[in-house]
Amino acid sequence: MKDFIVREARLVQPGKAVIPGDILIRNGTIAAVGQVAPRDAAGAAEIPARGRLLTPGMIDLHTHGIGRSLYETGAQGLRECARELGRFGTTCVLPTIIPPPTELTFSRLREISAAIPSIQEVSVPGLHLEGPFMACGGAACPTLPGDLDLLEKLLAACGGRVTAMSLSPDAPNILPVIRRLREKGIRVLLTHTRADAEQTDAAIEAGATHATHFYDVFYAPAEKDPGVRPVGAVESILADPRMSVDFIADGVHVHPAAIRAALAAKGWPGLVLITDSNIGAGLPPGQYDTPWGFQIKVAPETAARHATNGTLAGSALTMDRGMANLLRWLKLPPEQVWAMGTLNPARILGLAKKGVLEPGADADLVLWDEGLQAAMTWVGGRLVYTRSA
């Protein structure tokens, strides 16, 4: 791995500032940020930024696939997805898998987990299991009550590589599951719910800390008293300072006004950009085959939809396009918006050396061209993507 220095960039320090300067990388780690003297950069290859933006690499904590590949199909799917991510500025990812409790699922979880250490194109700190302990379906999620024996079987199949699990606060017997996950240091994400305020508050007290694809599949409880708006998971999550939230920022899944409402409640440190991407993400508009026996139709204005019945089939978003949208929609300093795709997810996942431009941090970096297109992407100081002219 060669040492290098990026000269004369606009350096985004998420949550802090955008400053002109250089960044020196030695042994896959950021060694210096700011004005780096030639003697301090001795032996390092020079890369001229010419005033272009340089940021930490983006971190996607909820994504099912990209291009024509899915993580859940096994080790090959994981490898195919990993090869695609650098061109969208993503350097760290939690492959997200919906785990119906079948022998095929357990087999694939073992296969995917075993392949993670071999991945070099992107950092994979662990897996994100979306379910199976859900109260509301959607996106093929099973709806099962909390089950500690099943939980242990799923975690064992993943070989200790589960970083996050999404579940519903209103699934029966869910509180023991949340407590067990927290005992094991696994982040608990709330989603797919029609919970009332009391159920949601109980889940937060048990250890839930984050809500994923917020507003999507977060239904209000049934109205009991005509004219009185029911209060449920959305209100409890927005009101609790212990909870952060993430969004699919494609303009289809969530209206920008809803993101701004969450911003007013949480402040920029409490918001995270995700893709929840699926087959078709990053591809031109068109129809694409899936392993499920139907095609997905992809278009920017409609996201990814079942080609026959028109229902949403995940997202076609990539992190670079999501960030471009947030920069347009939110009246914030750009360094605060960039934190939503870098610093904030790193904090949620406990990744202290990612999402920042600071000495000692991992050299997960993206140099951007105009139009927010990745020109060069590094993971741990290793160049994983270069955009051709």
MIKOL-503300 format. One record per residue (C-alpha): residue number from 1; residue in one letter; x, y, z. Coordinates in pm, 1 decimal, padded with zeros to 6 digits. Layout:
BEGIN
[NUM a [X Y Z]];
...
***
This chain:
BEGIN
[1 m [00000.0 00000.0 00000.0]];
[2 k [00158.7 00327.0 -00114.3]];
[3 d [00158.7 00643.8 00094.0]];
[4 f [00004.8 00943.4 -00082.3]];
[5 i [-00098.0 01302.9 -00033.7]];
[6 v [-00397.3 01478.3 -00189.3]];
[7 r [-00301.3 01841.2 -00248.1]];
[8 e [-00520.5 02154.3 -00261.2]];
[9 a [-00857.1 01994.5 -00190.0]];
[10 r [-01165.7 02132.2 -00022.2]];
[11 l [-01168.5 01906.9 00282.8]];
[12 v [-01504.9 01824.8 00439.6]];
[13 q [-01473.0 01771.6 00813.6]];
[14 p [-01825.3 01642.4 00887.1]];
[15 g [-02014.2 01850.5 01138.3]];
[16 k [-01727.7 02099.2 01166.5]];
[17 a [-01617.8 02284.1 00853.7]];
[18 v [-01511.3 02274.3 00490.7]];
[19 i [-01150.0 02393.8 00468.4]];
[20 p [-00888.4 02422.5 00194.6]];
[21 g [-00587.5 02200.8 00243.6]];
[22 d [-00406.4 01872.4 00195.3]];
[23 i [-00446.7 01525.3 00342.3]];
[24 l [-00156.1 01287.0 00394.9]];
[25 i [-00207.6 00910.5 00406.3]];
[26 r [00046.9 00668.7 00549.3]];
[27 n [-00006.9 00295.3 00596.0]];
[28 g [-00378.4 00321.3 00522.6]];
[29 t [-00435.6 00584.2 00791.1]];
[30 i [-00478.7 00961.7 00781.9]];
[31 a [-00147.8 01106.3 00902.9]];
[32 a [-00205.9 01480.7 00860.8]];
[33 v [-00484.2 01720.2 00757.7]];
[34 g [-00444.8 02085.6 00656.0]];
[35 q [-00129.7 02245.6 00517.5]];
[36 v [00123.7 01963.7 00489.2]];
[37 a [00487.0 02068.8 00439.3]];
[38 p [00686.1 01892.9 00162.6]];
[39 r [00928.6 01745.6 00415.4]];
[40 d [00639.1 01584.3 00603.4]];
[41 a [00512.6 01426.4 00281.5]];
[42 a [00849.4 01283.2 00178.3]];
[43 g [00808.9 00964.5 -00022.3]];
[44 a [00433.0 01005.4 -00067.1]];
[45 a [00281.4 01009.8 -00414.9]];
[46 e [00109.6 01340.5 -00492.4]];
[47 i [-00248.2 01360.5 -00620.5]];
[48 p [-00361.8 01709.5 -00727.1]];
[49 a [-00719.2 01782.4 -00619.7]];
[50 r [-00733.3 02122.8 -00793.8]];
[51 g [-00993.1 02250.2 -00551.5]];
[52 r [-01222.4 01950.6 -00573.0]];
[53 l [-01417.7 01825.8 -00274.1]];
[54 l [-01265.8 01549.9 -00060.3]];
[55 t [-01479.9 01379.0 00204.1]];
[56 p [-01475.4 01073.8 00425.0]];
[57 g [-01623.9 00776.9 00245.0]];
[58 m [-01995.9 00729.1 00291.6]];
[59 i [-02140.6 00461.7 00519.6]];
[60 d [-02463.0 00281.9 00423.8]];
[61 l [-02611.1 00093.2 00717.5]];
[62 h [-02919.2 -00032.8 00530.0]];
[63 t [-02878.9 -00175.7 00179.2]];
[64 h [-02988.9 -00504.0 00021.2]];
[65 g [-02805.7 -00485.8 -00309.1]];
[66 i [-02687.8 -00277.7 -00601.3]];
[67 g [-02677.3 -00309.1 -00977.0]];
[68 r [-02789.3 -00660.9 -01062.7]];
[69 s [-02674.0 -00822.3 -00737.5]];
[70 l [-02809.0 -00891.7 -00388.3]];
[71 y [-02614.6 -00957.0 -00069.6]];
[72 e [-02859.7 -01223.7 00043.9]];
[73 t [-02779.9 -01457.9 -00245.1]];
[74 g [-02450.5 -01560.7 -00084.5]];
[75 a [-02077.7 -01494.8 -00099.5]];
[76 q [-02082.5 -01423.8 -00472.1]];
[77 g [-02357.4 -01165.1 -00427.7]];
[78 l [-02155.2 -00999.8 -00152.3]];
[79 r [-01847.4 -00982.1 -00375.9]];
[80 e [-02041.7 -00847.9 -00674.5]];
[81 c [-02200.6 -00572.0 -00467.1]];
[82 a [-01869.3 -00477.6 -00304.2]];
[83 r [-01709.6 -00419.9 -00645.6]];
[84 e [-01978.3 -00165.4 -00739.1]];
[85 l [-01987.7 00057.0 -00432.5]];
[86 g [-01672.2 00266.2 -00480.5]];
[87 r [-01808.3 00446.4 -00783.8]];
[88 f [-02093.5 00581.3 -00572.0]];
[89 g [-01865.0 00701.7 -00291.0]];
[90 t [-01959.0 00424.7 -00047.2]];
[91 t [-01664.2 00287.5 00149.3]];
[92 c [-01839.1 00113.3 00438.9]];
[93 v [-02156.9 -00094.0 00431.5]];
[94 l [-02377.1 -00318.8 00642.1]];
[95 p [-02514.2 -00580.7 00400.5]];
[96 t [-02881.4 -00602.3 00494.4]];
[97 i [-03051.1 -00940.2 00482.3]];
[98 i [-03412.1 -01037.6 00544.4]];
[99 p [-03385.2 -01370.6 00729.5]];
[100 p [-03686.5 -01602.0 00706.2]];
[101 p [-03608.2 -01892.5 00941.4]];
[102 t [-03529.3 -02158.6 00682.0]];
[103 e [-03230.6 -02386.7 00637.6]];
[104 l [-03144.3 -02200.8 00316.6]];
[105 t [-03128.6 -01874.9 00514.7]];
[106 f [-02900.0 -02023.9 00779.9]];
[107 s [-02674.5 -02171.1 00511.3]];
[108 r [-02646.4 -01840.8 00325.9]];
[109 l [-02582.3 -01645.6 00643.8]];
[110 r [-02291.9 -01878.3 00723.1]];
[111 e [-02157.8 -01841.6 00369.0]];
[112 i [-02186.5 -01461.7 00363.2]];
[113 s [-02032.3 -01421.6 00708.2]];
[114 a [-01737.4 -01641.9 00616.4]];
[115 a [-01672.2 -01432.6 00305.0]];
[116 i [-01663.9 -01094.8 00480.9]];
[117 p [-01290.6 -01100.9 00573.6]];
[118 s [-01197.5 -01150.0 00206.3]];
[119 i [-01372.6 -00829.9 00091.6]];
[120 q [-01128.4 -00549.7 00009.3]];
[121 e [-01330.1 -00307.6 -00206.1]];
[122 v [-01541.3 -00184.1 00085.8]];
[123 s [-01528.2 -00204.8 00463.8]];
[124 v [-01785.8 -00451.0 00604.4]];
[125 p [-01801.9 -00416.5 00985.8]];
[126 g [-02088.4 -00664.1 01005.3]];
[127 l [-02436.4 -00762.5 00891.1]];
[128 h [-02773.3 -00598.0 00938.3]];
[129 l [-03061.6 -00843.8 00981.4]];
[130 e [-03396.2 -00687.2 00888.6]];
[131 g [-03629.7 -00912.4 01084.9]];
[132 p [-03763.9 -01170.4 01131.4]];
[133 f [-03930.6 -01027.8 01445.3]];
[134 m [-04172.6 -00790.6 01275.0]];
[135 a [-04531.9 -00683.8 01338.7]];
[136 c [-04593.1 -00546.2 00988.1]];
[137 g [-04481.6 -00709.4 00665.6]];
[138 g [-04362.4 -00541.6 00349.5]];
[139 a [-04052.4 -00603.9 00140.3]];
[140 a [-04093.2 -00978.7 00206.3]];
[141 c [-04021.1 -00940.2 00579.9]];
[142 p [-04159.2 -01229.2 00787.7]];
[143 t [-04383.2 -01134.0 01079.4]];
[144 l [-04278.4 -01348.5 01373.6]];
[145 p [-04302.7 -01294.8 01750.1]];
[146 g [-03986.7 -01248.3 01951.7]];
[147 d [-03810.6 -01581.0 02001.5]];
[148 l [-03482.6 -01602.0 02192.6]];
[149 d [-03402.7 -01951.8 02064.8]];
[150 l [-03447.8 -01842.6 01703.0]];
[151 l [-03245.4 -01528.5 01772.4]];
[152 e [-02952.2 -01735.3 01901.1]];
[153 k [-02971.5 -01964.5 01599.6]];
[154 l [-02959.8 -01666.1 01360.6]];
[155 l [-02668.7 -01505.1 01545.2]];
[156 a [-02478.2 -01833.5 01551.2]];
[157 a [-02523.7 -01874.6 01175.5]];
[158 c [-02368.2 -01528.8 01131.4]];
[159 g [-02062.9 -01626.5 01335.1]];
[160 g [-02071.2 -01321.0 01560.0]];
[161 r [-02084.8 -01079.6 01267.1]];
[162 v [-02425.6 -00918.2 01329.6]];
[163 t [-02383.9 -00546.1 01392.5]];
[164 a [-02750.3 -00441.3 01379.4]];
[165 m [-03095.4 -00599.1 01383.8]];
[166 s [-03419.4 -00428.4 01281.5]];
[167 l [-03739.6 -00529.1 01456.2]];
[168 s [-04086.9 -00401.0 01544.9]];
[169 p [-04160.8 -00259.5 01889.8]];
[170 d [-04510.1 -00411.4 01870.1]];
[171 a [-04404.8 -00766.3 01779.7]];
[172 p [-04518.2 -01002.6 02057.5]];
[173 n [-04250.4 -01092.2 02316.0]];
[174 i [-04006.3 -00843.4 02162.3]];
[175 l [-03859.8 -00685.8 02479.1]];
[176 p [-03652.7 -00992.7 02577.9]];
[177 v [-03510.5 -00997.1 02224.8]];
[178 i [-03410.5 -00630.0 02247.7]];
[179 r [-03243.5 -00685.9 02583.8]];
[180 r [-03051.6 -00987.9 02457.8]];
[181 l [-02929.1 -00797.4 02153.2]];
[182 r [-02805.8 -00512.0 02368.5]];
[183 e [-02626.4 -00755.5 02600.0]];
[184 k [-02437.7 -00874.7 02293.1]];
[185 g [-02353.7 -00521.1 02177.8]];
[186 i [-02581.6 -00540.4 01872.4]];
[187 r [-02758.5 -00218.5 01769.2]];
[188 v [-03138.8 -00239.3 01780.2]];
[189 l [-03324.2 -00056.4 01502.7]];
[190 l [-03701.8 -00003.2 01505.6]];
[191 t [-03912.8 -00037.5 01190.2]];
[192 h [-04216.2 -00206.2 01023.6]];
[193 t [-04456.7 -00103.2 01294.5]];
[194 r [-04801.6 00011.7 01398.2]];
[195 a [-04693.8 00047.9 01760.4]];
[196 d [-04855.9 00290.4 02000.5]];
[197 a [-04654.0 00530.2 02212.0]];
[198 e [-04634.9 00297.3 02510.2]];
[199 q [-04501.9 00003.3 02305.8]];
[200 t [-04244.0 00225.4 02141.4]];
[201 d [-04132.4 00379.8 02469.8]];
[202 a [-04091.7 00031.7 02618.8]];
[203 a [-03872.0 -00075.9 02327.2]];
[204 i [-03653.7 00232.4 02371.3]];
[205 e [-03620.4 00169.4 02743.6]];
[206 a [-03518.2 -00190.4 02664.8]];
[207 g [-03235.0 -00068.9 02441.2]];
[208 a [-03351.6 00040.2 02094.6]];
[209 t [-03155.4 00345.2 01978.5]];
[210 h [-03239.0 00405.5 01610.9]];
[211 a [-03526.9 00391.6 01360.5]];
[212 t [-03456.8 00272.0 01006.5]];
[213 h [-03622.6 00381.3 00680.6]];
[214 f [-03814.9 00620.4 00903.6]];
[215 y [-04175.3 00706.5 00809.3]];
[216 d [-04177.8 00412.4 00562.2]];
[217 v [-04382.9 00124.9 00711.3]];
[218 f [-04436.3 00333.5 01027.3]];
[219 y [-04813.5 00329.4 01046.5]];
[220 a [-05023.5 00532.0 01289.2]];
[221 p [-05226.2 00324.3 01537.1]];
[222 a [-05595.3 00285.5 01461.2]];
[223 e [-05813.0 00585.2 01548.6]];
[224 k [-06017.1 00508.1 01859.9]];
[225 d [-06175.7 00844.2 01932.8]];
[226 p [-06301.4 01026.7 01618.8]];
[227 g [-06122.3 01356.3 01579.2]];
[228 v [-05835.8 01263.5 01812.7]];
[229 r [-05519.1 01187.4 01621.7]];
[230 p [-05360.6 00862.0 01744.3]];
[231 v [-05002.7 00889.2 01868.3]];
[232 g [-04763.1 00610.3 01784.8]];
[233 a [-04406.9 00516.9 01701.6]];
[234 v [-04333.3 00821.9 01487.5]];
[235 e [-04416.9 01067.3 01763.3]];
[236 s [-04239.3 00869.5 02035.7]];
[237 i [-03925.1 00837.5 01826.8]];
[238 l [-03918.9 01204.5 01731.0]];
[239 a [-03971.9 01308.3 02092.9]];
[240 d [-03701.0 01089.0 02248.1]];
[241 p [-03348.7 01237.4 02232.4]];
[242 r [-03196.8 00889.8 02266.3]];
[243 m [-03328.2 00792.4 01922.0]];
[244 s [-03172.8 00872.7 01585.5]];
[245 v [-03343.9 00809.6 01251.6]];
[246 d [-03248.6 00733.1 00891.8]];
[247 f [-03419.8 00805.3 00559.8]];
[248 i [-03431.4 00681.5 00201.7]];
[249 a [-03364.0 01023.7 00049.4]];
[250 d [-03485.7 00958.0 -00305.3]];
[251 g [-03782.1 01196.6 -00298.9]];
[252 v [-04023.9 00906.6 -00344.5]];
[253 h [-04013.0 00711.3 -00017.6]];
[254 v [-04005.6 01024.5 00200.3]];
[255 h [-04111.4 01379.4 00117.7]];
[256 p [-03838.1 01636.3 00188.6]];
[257 a [-04074.7 01816.1 00428.8]];
[258 a [-04087.2 01504.1 00646.9]];
[259 i [-03707.2 01497.8 00661.9]];
[260 r [-03706.3 01864.6 00759.2]];
[261 a [-03957.8 01788.2 01036.8]];
[262 a [-03724.9 01521.2 01175.8]];
[263 l [-03436.4 01765.8 01148.1]];
[264 a [-03630.6 02015.2 01359.9]];
[265 a [-03683.9 01745.6 01624.7]];
[266 k [-03341.8 01577.5 01617.3]];
[267 g [-03094.0 01829.8 01484.0]];
[268 w [-02841.8 01727.5 01220.6]];
[269 p [-02655.0 01481.0 01449.9]];
[270 g [-02970.0 01266.7 01476.1]];
[271 l [-03025.6 01213.7 01102.7]];
[272 v [-02869.3 00949.6 00878.0]];
[273 l [-02882.4 00886.8 00503.3]];
[274 i [-02942.8 00530.0 00383.2]];
[275 t [-03032.4 00377.7 00048.6]];
[276 d [-03227.7 00057.4 00134.4]];
[277 s [-03110.8 -00019.7 -00219.6]];
[278 n [-03210.5 -00323.1 -00418.1]];
[279 i [-03159.2 -00465.8 -00765.5]];
[280 g [-03160.3 -00174.9 -01009.5]];
[281 a [-02978.2 00073.2 -00786.6]];
[282 g [-02720.1 00263.8 -00986.7]];
[283 l [-02848.7 00131.7 -01319.8]];
[284 p [-03011.1 00333.2 -01602.1]];
[285 p [-03392.0 00347.2 -01615.8]];
[286 g [-03531.1 00014.1 -01732.7]];
[287 q [-03662.2 -00325.0 -01625.5]];
[288 y [-03437.3 -00576.0 -01452.7]];
[289 d [-03471.6 -00941.5 -01355.6]];
[290 t [-03478.6 -01048.3 -00990.7]];
[291 p [-03441.8 -01385.8 -00814.8]];
[292 w [-03806.0 -01359.1 -00706.2]];
[293 g [-03968.0 -01438.1 -01039.0]];
[294 f [-04066.5 -01084.8 -01140.3]];
[295 q [-03895.2 -00781.2 -01289.5]];
[296 i [-03825.4 -00448.4 -01120.9]];
[297 k [-03886.6 -00127.8 -01313.8]];
[298 v [-03641.4 00148.6 -01223.0]];
[299 a [-03686.5 00520.7 -01289.4]];
[300 p [-03565.4 00823.5 -01088.7]];
[301 e [-03912.9 00970.7 -01051.5]];
[302 t [-04077.8 00648.1 -00929.9]];
[303 a [-03790.0 00460.0 -00757.0]];
[304 a [-03787.1 00078.8 -00796.3]];
[305 r [-04124.8 -00087.0 -00851.1]];
[306 h [-04271.3 -00427.3 -00928.9]];
[307 a [-04293.2 -00416.7 -01307.1]];
[308 t [-04641.5 -00575.1 -01311.4]];
[309 n [-04838.2 -00439.7 -01016.6]];
[310 g [-04646.6 -00114.2 -00964.0]];
[311 t [-04581.8 -00152.0 -00591.8]];
[312 l [-04254.5 -00028.8 -00442.4]];
[313 a [-03982.1 -00293.8 -00450.5]];
[314 g [-03711.6 -00136.0 -00242.1]];
[315 s [-03503.4 00157.1 -00354.3]];
[316 a [-03292.7 00236.0 -00659.4]];
[317 l [-03099.8 00499.6 -00464.5]];
[318 t [-02722.0 00524.1 -00433.2]];
[319 m [-02547.4 00716.3 -00156.5]];
[320 d [-02408.1 00984.0 -00388.1]];
[321 r [-02753.6 01069.8 -00525.4]];
[322 g [-02904.4 01065.2 -00177.2]];
[323 m [-02639.6 01309.3 -00055.4]];
[324 a [-02698.0 01535.2 -00356.8]];
[325 n [-03068.3 01542.6 -00270.1]];
[326 l [-03007.7 01629.1 00095.1]];
[327 l [-02769.0 01909.6 00000.2]];
[328 r [-03050.3 02059.3 -00210.8]];
[329 w [-03334.5 02002.6 00034.7]];
[330 l [-03183.9 02107.9 00367.9]];
[331 k [-03088.4 02464.7 00456.3]];
[332 l [-02781.9 02366.2 00653.6]];
[333 p [-02406.1 02421.0 00619.5]];
[334 p [-02277.6 02148.5 00385.8]];
[335 e [-02051.9 01996.5 00651.1]];
[336 q [-02360.1 01919.4 00860.6]];
[337 v [-02538.4 01755.6 00567.8]];
[338 w [-02229.3 01548.3 00483.3]];
[339 a [-02228.7 01421.8 00843.0]];
[340 m [-02556.9 01240.8 00768.2]];
[341 g [-02377.4 01005.3 00529.4]];
[342 t [-02044.2 00979.5 00711.0]];
[343 l [-01999.1 01084.6 01075.0]];
[344 n [-02350.7 01008.7 01198.6]];
[345 p [-02374.5 00646.9 01077.3]];
[346 a [-02019.3 00586.7 01205.1]];
[347 r [-02127.5 00702.7 01551.2]];
[348 i [-02437.1 00483.7 01546.9]];
[349 l [-02228.5 00179.9 01456.0]];
[350 g [-01949.6 00262.9 01702.8]];
[351 l [-01688.8 00307.6 01427.3]];
[352 a [-01464.7 00567.7 01588.2]];
[353 k [-01208.5 00569.6 01305.8]];
[354 k [-01455.9 00621.5 01021.9]];
[355 g [-01662.6 00914.1 00900.4]];
[356 v [-01400.8 01177.8 00989.1]];
[357 l [-01098.7 01351.1 00836.8]];
[358 e [-00866.4 01342.6 01136.3]];
[359 p [-00517.5 01208.0 01204.5]];
[360 g [-00541.6 00845.1 01311.5]];
[361 a [-00867.6 00778.5 01125.7]];
[362 d [-00902.8 00514.2 00854.9]];
[363 a [-00819.7 00649.0 00510.5]];
[364 d [-01167.2 00583.9 00367.4]];
[365 l [-01188.5 00878.9 00129.0]];
[366 v [-01366.5 01008.6 -00178.6]];
[367 l [-01243.6 01279.1 -00416.4]];
[368 w [-01544.8 01421.2 -00599.9]];
[369 d [-01582.9 01571.3 -00945.8]];
[370 e [-01844.3 01829.6 -01032.4]];
[371 g [-02198.4 01698.6 -01018.7]];
[372 l [-02104.2 01493.4 -00712.2]];
[373 q [-01953.7 01204.9 -00905.4]];
[374 a [-01678.4 01006.8 -00739.4]];
[375 a [-01346.2 01060.9 -00915.6]];
[376 m [-01134.7 00846.2 -00681.9]];
[377 t [-01234.1 00628.8 -00387.6]];
[378 w [-01001.8 00477.0 -00127.0]];
[379 v [-01076.2 00217.9 00140.5]];
[380 g [-00812.0 00198.4 00411.5]];
[381 g [-00577.5 00391.5 00182.6]];
[382 r [-00625.7 00140.2 -00100.6]];
[383 l [-00754.3 00287.9 -00427.8]];
[384 v [-01068.9 00092.2 -00513.5]];
[385 y [-01220.4 00313.8 -00784.1]];
[386 t [-01105.2 00567.8 -01041.6]];
[387 r [-01350.6 00731.9 -01278.6]];
[388 s [-01233.6 00745.2 -01638.1]];
[389 a [-01232.0 01086.2 -01806.1]];
***
